[in-house]
Amino acid sequence: GKPVDLCELAAGSGSLSRDADDHGVSHMPPVDYRCGLHMGRIKDQIPILFAFLVFGCETLFESPTCTPWGSNARIWEQDRRRTTRARETSSLHFMTLLCFLQLVLGRSYAVENPWGSDLYTDSPFALLEACGLDFQNNQFEQCAYGATIDGLPSRKGTNMASERDLPELRSAVLRTISMGNFGERTRQAPEQRSQQFIP
């Protein structure tokens, strides 16, 4: 049958999938630890891979944890950084494999992490560019798409790696912004940004 429009992996609160529901866009159930699925476990990888091969999606959206890959991790002791990143490796290998599958099938992927994240250079995701496949970094600030914390614009520099250029994400944004705590609240995708991935 026809592939669904969207699949969200490492979905956090699953807000992108909720926005898809609100706009009548077809999608697979969001996948995250909160749903009881661990993308580093073979027993959980099998049903996810089955769904991709049998049903499929036009756009795969992945938002792996940024904690071991962001700027804060660079000041950790080397052993701590290496150990923390190693715990993510099996999940990231699987997520990278799904991006490769999307390309083989002529479909799209997008991988979200903060600006300057080492995810794209020091994890399995680096293979996407190293293999000479189409790979574009698209940087934007989430306040351009309505992200707020405590009612104020949330300045969160974000990179969206994809097989294609996404010029619609690169907008002029507010520069005088109150900084806040960019914890779990910022993992809820603002609706305006979500619509860049919803047909």
C-alpha positions as CSV (number, residue, x, y, z in Angstrom):
1,G,0.0,0.0,0.0
2,K,0.9,3.7,0.0
3,P,3.5,4.7,2.7
4,V,2.3,7.0,5.5
5,D,3.5,10.6,5.4
6,L,5.5,10.6,8.6
7,C,7.3,8.6,11.3
8,E,8.8,10.2,14.4
9,L,11.6,8.3,16.2
10,A,13.2,9.4,19.5
11,A,9.9,11.2,19.7
12,G,10.1,12.6,23.2
13,S,6.6,13.9,23.9
14,G,5.5,13.0,20.3
15,S,4.3,16.5,19.6
16,L,5.2,16.3,15.9
17,S,2.9,13.3,15.6
18,R,0.1,15.1,17.5
19,D,0.5,18.0,15.0
20,A,0.2,15.5,12.2
21,D,-3.1,14.3,13.7
22,D,-4.4,17.8,14.0
23,H,-3.7,18.4,10.3
24,G,-5.0,15.0,9.0
25,V,-1.6,13.8,8.1
26,S,-1.0,10.0,8.2
27,H,1.8,8.8,10.5
28,M,3.1,5.7,12.3
29,P,2.9,5.7,16.1
30,P,5.7,7.7,17.6
31,V,8.6,5.7,18.9
32,D,10.4,6.5,22.1
33,Y,11.6,5.0,25.4
34,R,8.4,6.4,26.9
35,C,6.4,4.0,24.6
36,G,8.4,1.1,26.0
37,L,10.6,0.7,22.8
38,H,14.4,0.9,22.9
39,M,15.9,1.4,19.5
40,G,19.1,-0.2,20.7
41,R,17.5,-3.6,21.5
42,I,17.1,-6.1,18.7
43,K,13.7,-7.3,19.9
44,D,12.4,-3.7,19.5
45,Q,14.3,-3.0,16.3
46,I,12.6,-6.0,14.5
47,P,9.0,-4.6,14.6
48,I,10.2,-1.1,13.7
49,L,12.2,-2.4,10.7
50,F,9.2,-4.5,9.7
51,A,7.0,-1.5,9.7
52,F,9.5,0.5,7.6
53,L,9.9,-2.3,5.0
54,V,6.2,-3.3,4.7
55,F,4.5,0.0,5.2
56,G,7.1,2.8,5.1
57,C,6.9,6.5,5.5
58,E,7.6,9.5,3.2
59,T,9.5,11.4,5.8
60,L,11.4,10.0,8.8
61,F,12.0,12.5,11.6
62,E,14.6,11.6,14.3
63,S,15.5,13.6,17.4
64,P,18.1,11.6,19.4
65,T,19.2,12.9,22.8
66,C,21.7,15.7,22.5
67,T,23.2,15.3,26.0
68,P,26.3,13.3,25.0
69,W,26.9,15.2,21.8
70,G,26.3,18.9,22.7
71,S,28.7,21.6,23.8
72,N,28.3,20.7,27.5
73,A,29.6,17.2,26.9
74,R,32.9,18.6,25.6
75,I,33.9,19.7,29.0
76,W,33.3,16.3,30.6
77,E,36.2,14.0,31.4
78,Q,37.1,12.0,28.3
79,D,36.2,8.7,29.9
80,R,32.8,9.9,30.9
81,R,32.1,11.3,27.5
82,R,33.2,8.1,25.7
83,T,31.2,5.9,28.1
84,T,28.0,8.0,27.8
85,R,28.3,8.1,24.0
86,A,28.9,4.4,23.8
87,R,25.6,3.7,25.5
88,E,23.8,5.4,22.6
89,T,25.8,3.7,19.8
90,S,23.5,0.7,19.1
91,S,20.4,3.0,18.9
92,L,22.2,5.4,16.6
93,H,23.4,2.6,14.3
94,F,19.8,1.6,13.9
95,M,18.5,5.1,13.4
96,T,21.3,5.7,10.8
97,L,20.3,2.5,9.0
98,L,16.8,3.7,8.7
99,C,18.0,7.0,7.1
100,F,20.0,4.9,4.6
101,L,16.8,2.9,3.9
102,Q,14.9,6.1,3.3
103,L,17.4,7.1,0.7
104,V,17.4,3.7,-1.0
105,L,13.6,4.0,-1.3
106,G,13.7,7.5,-2.6
107,R,12.2,9.1,0.5
108,S,13.3,11.7,3.0
109,Y,14.8,11.9,6.5
110,A,15.5,14.7,9.0
111,V,17.7,14.4,12.1
112,E,17.4,17.1,14.7
113,N,20.1,18.2,17.2
114,P,21.5,21.5,18.5
115,W,23.9,23.7,16.5
116,G,27.4,22.4,16.7
117,S,26.4,19.0,18.0
118,D,29.0,16.3,17.6
119,L,26.2,13.9,16.7
120,Y,26.8,14.5,13.0
121,T,30.6,14.0,13.1
122,D,31.4,11.6,15.9
123,S,28.5,9.1,15.9
124,P,27.1,6.6,13.3
125,F,25.3,9.5,11.7
126,A,28.6,10.7,10.3
127,L,28.4,7.7,7.9
128,L,25.6,9.5,5.9
129,E,28.0,12.2,4.7
130,A,31.1,10.1,4.7
131,C,29.6,7.7,2.2
132,G,29.1,10.6,-0.3
133,L,25.3,10.6,0.0
134,D,23.2,13.7,-0.2
135,F,23.6,15.4,3.2
136,Q,22.6,19.0,4.1
137,N,22.8,20.8,7.4
138,N,19.9,23.2,7.9
139,Q,20.3,25.6,10.8
140,F,17.5,27.7,12.4
141,E,16.4,29.1,15.7
142,Q,13.2,27.7,17.2
143,C,11.9,31.1,18.3
144,A,11.3,31.7,14.5
145,Y,8.6,29.0,14.7
146,G,6.9,30.1,17.9
147,A,8.9,28.2,20.6
148,T,8.5,29.9,24.0
149,I,9.5,29.4,27.6
150,D,7.4,31.0,30.3
151,G,5.7,33.1,27.5
152,L,9.0,34.5,26.1
153,P,10.6,33.5,22.8
154,S,13.0,30.5,23.3
155,R,16.3,31.0,21.5
156,K,17.4,27.5,20.7
157,G,19.8,27.1,17.8
158,T,18.9,23.9,16.1
159,N,20.4,21.9,13.2
160,M,18.2,19.7,10.9
161,A,20.3,17.3,8.9
162,S,18.6,16.0,5.8
163,E,19.2,14.6,2.3
164,R,17.9,17.9,1.0
165,D,18.2,21.6,1.6
166,L,15.5,23.1,3.7
167,P,15.6,26.8,3.0
168,E,12.2,27.3,4.6
169,L,13.8,26.7,8.0
170,R,16.3,29.5,7.7
171,S,14.4,32.6,8.7
172,A,15.3,36.0,10.2
173,V,14.6,35.7,13.9
174,L,14.5,37.9,17.0
175,R,18.0,38.6,18.3
176,T,17.1,40.1,21.7
177,I,15.7,37.1,23.5
178,S,15.5,36.2,27.2
179,M,17.5,33.0,27.7
180,G,16.0,30.3,29.8
181,N,16.4,26.6,30.8
182,F,16.4,24.6,27.6
183,G,15.4,21.3,29.2
184,E,12.5,19.0,28.4
185,R,10.1,21.8,27.5
186,T,12.1,22.6,24.4
187,R,11.6,19.0,23.1
188,Q,8.0,19.9,22.4
189,A,8.1,21.0,18.8
190,P,6.4,24.3,18.1
191,E,3.5,23.8,15.7
192,Q,4.9,26.3,13.1
193,R,8.1,24.3,12.9
194,S,6.3,21.0,12.8
195,Q,4.5,22.1,9.7
196,Q,7.8,22.2,7.8
197,F,7.7,18.4,7.9
198,I,4.0,17.9,7.5
199,P,2.9,17.8,3.8
